[in-house]
Amino acid sequence: MALNTVRINRIYNGLTQGELAEAIGVIRQSITSIELGMCVPRLETAFKLAKYFKKNIEDIFILEEEE
């Protein structure tokens, strides 16, 4: 599972998944998959999310240490 704060940031900003998807140019299902940790977004999408929320990419996506 990929850890991220996309859902927290989206809700904090009062956005629906659809509104966020439209704002960064992806489909709503992409936002759903990212929020649920089912997929890791393309680098371009990750940067768009960070830029949209005015955060560093490291504040949005948490690197999981492999054991």
N, C-alpha and C positions, 0 to 999 in steps of 0.2 A: 504494500500500500504506500502510495506517495503522500507525504504529509504536506499540507499547505494551509494558508489562512484566507484563501479566496472567499469562502462562504462568510466568514466573520467580517471581512472587509466589505463584502457586498451588502450584507444586512446592515452593517454600521452606516453605510452610505444610502440606505433606503432604496436599494435597487432590486428588481426581480432578476432572475437568471436571464430572461429574454432581453431586458434592458442592458445588462452588462454585455451580453453577447453582441448585441447590435452596436454598442459603443466601441468595442474592440475588433469587430469584423469577423466574428465566428458564429456558429450556430448554437442555439441554446443547449443542445445535447452535449456539446463540447464543455460548456461550463458545468453541467451536471456531472459529467465524467471526471473533470478536474477536481471539483469539490468533494466528490466521493472517494477520491484517491484511486480511481480505477485506471487512470492514465496519467502520464506525465506529458504536459503540453510541449509543443514544439517551442524551440528557444524564442522564436519571433513572438509567439503568443504569450509566453512567460514575460517577456520584456514589455509587451503592450499592457498586460495586467499590472505590472509594477508601475509603469508610467501613469496609467489611469488612476491608480490609487495613491500616486505620489509617494511611493515607497521604494526602497532598495529591493532588488529581486530576492535577496537573502531574507528579507522580512516577510515575503510571501511564500516562498518555497523552502522547506526544511530538509536538509540533506540527512538521510538516514545512514548511520554508520553500520557497515557490515561487520559481523562478528567472525 
